[in-house]
Amino acid sequence: MNHPGGTGAHGTLEVAKAKPDGLTLLFASQGPLVYQPQLNAVGYSALHSFVPVCRVTSTPSVLMASGKSGFNNMEQVVAAALHAPGSISYSTPGVGGLPHIGMAAFAQVMGVEMTHKPMAGAAAAIKALKEGEAELIAEQLPTAIALASEGARIIGVFAQTRLSQLPQVPTLIEQGCNLCFQSWNALMAPANTPTATLQRLSEACLAALVDATPAMNQKMGIDPAYLGSAQTATFIATELDRAHELARLSGLITGK
């Protein structure tokens, strides 16, 4: 069941309140789990309201420019933003998700003023980029590759090293912006779900990913990034720390 709203937070809360019987699960991205709680009172905790079944995917985010923008690299974006503060905009699926916090951090790190255009979901954010209503977007790799085939340009990767899928695209670090963040998806169950149930679900998840790997690689250019329940819990705890640091860099929260 799709339960939209709050950049994913509404549906996430529904699962947090569900019975821990293994019948109601959350297929979540990083946004509602670790980024939304940095800015908003969401009513749940990634560490205490859920128990992971497994991590499914993980991929660095990339910086994309609209095909109508004329931007081919980060240097051009920064120069335009410095010349006319606030004139360059970026679209996102909503306030408080990774695309919003990541791009706000990018602006702060580079010392420029950009305009945030929150849209009603990912499809609307992508549409704004395609139509030139926004010049920039931070996207996950599979979507970015698809958009690039339709005229948008991938101008940087928010990763330590270049991606094998995009060897010609420099990292943001190479271009002078020391910023990295990643998109990921995990399957989560309500807290107190029985261990035996989690084990069964995790094994089923791994089997499904093994079967889906060729299609995921061919159609989306990514490989699964499976982690079991305990490993995913450790990963999410680390991501919460990274999310807090990114939110602090963005200027959207204050303090340490």
Secondary structure, DSSP 8 states (H G I E B T S, - for coil): -----GGGHHHHHHHHTS-SSSSS-EEEEHIIIIIHHHHS--S--TTTSEEEEEEEEEEEEEEEE-TTT---SHHHHHHHHHHSTT--EEEESSTTSHHHHHHHHHHHHHT---EEEE-SSHHHHHHHHHTTS-SEEEEEHHHHHHHHTTT-EEEEESSSS--TT-TTS-BTTTTT-----EEEEEEEEETT--HHHHHHHHHHHHHHHHHHHHHHHHHHS-----B-HHHHHHHHHHHHHHHHHHHHHHTSS---
